[in-house]
Amino acid sequence: MILFTSDLDRTLLYSASMMKKYPSDNAVTAVEYKGEKVISFMSQYSIEKLSQFHENHLFVPVTTRAIYQYERIAAFQQWLQPKYAIMSNGGTIQVDGQLDIEWGRKIQEKITTTSVSKEDFLQLFAEIRHNDWVLKEHVVDEFFYMFHINEQNVPFGELIEFERKLATIGWKLFLQGRKLYFLPIQLNKASAVAYLKSCVDYDIHVAAGDSLMDYDMLRQAGISYSPAHGELFRQYGDDSMVTWLKGKGANSADELLRQLLQMTIQK
């Protein structure tokens, strides 16, 4: 059996702006709504191929999204219904829609022993936080922070120095466009996937993702894929351990799933 762990946004799912930037070669379907507004899309080809793969193999969504954000993806809640899902950048594992209590205990213990509290982090961040560049604050499932920022006003010098301070208190940061993430160092997708791998039977682990948050997960897989439009390609595009997909946008997801299905035939 193939274990396929995949990031969601900009790997399998795409926003309207990404669809406009990289038009799909295939028909697209809305797969996520926020009220009446469509939030993300997948190509119909990707939906069909992922469904076909999941009939005999194990697909596990792995996302930085909060639980409620994952649960509004109709493609997974209504059609695919994956048995396992990893959310909160590895902080949460669901099994058949229920929280994995054992993993919850393990990750909380790791965080508590290696990182200062969220309150202590915020007190330190207050030294460089200003309203002219930090616009909104979100706590994701009580694990970490995501801030919406004004990219033009980011004090990069101060932020680099702040990143050094973070290392001394067990936190780390990721800057992705208009989003700035701060996470405890033990909170990562790779650790959650490693725990899950100890609980399931599989022959080979295939992973996919586009961002720096996905890199450790890709490095631990037997086979890994990443799209050419992602920040991972921009920083690690010379890494021969990763298969860099030629397509961009939803076309890269189609290419990924085409290769994944070919792998099942070869097996």
ABEGO torsion letter per residue (X at the ends): XBBBBBBABGAABBBAAAAAABBBABBBBBABBBEABBABBBBAAAAAAAAAAAAABBBBBBBABBAAAAAABAAAAAAAGBABBBBGGGABBBBGGBBBAAAAAAAAAAAAAABBBAAAAAAAAAAABBAAABABBBBBGGABBBBBBBAAABBAAAAAAAAAAAAAAGBBBBBBEABBBBBBAABBAAAAAAAAAAABBBABBBBBBABAAAAAAAAABABBBBBAABAAAAAAAABAABBBBABBEAAAAAAAAAAAAAAAAAX
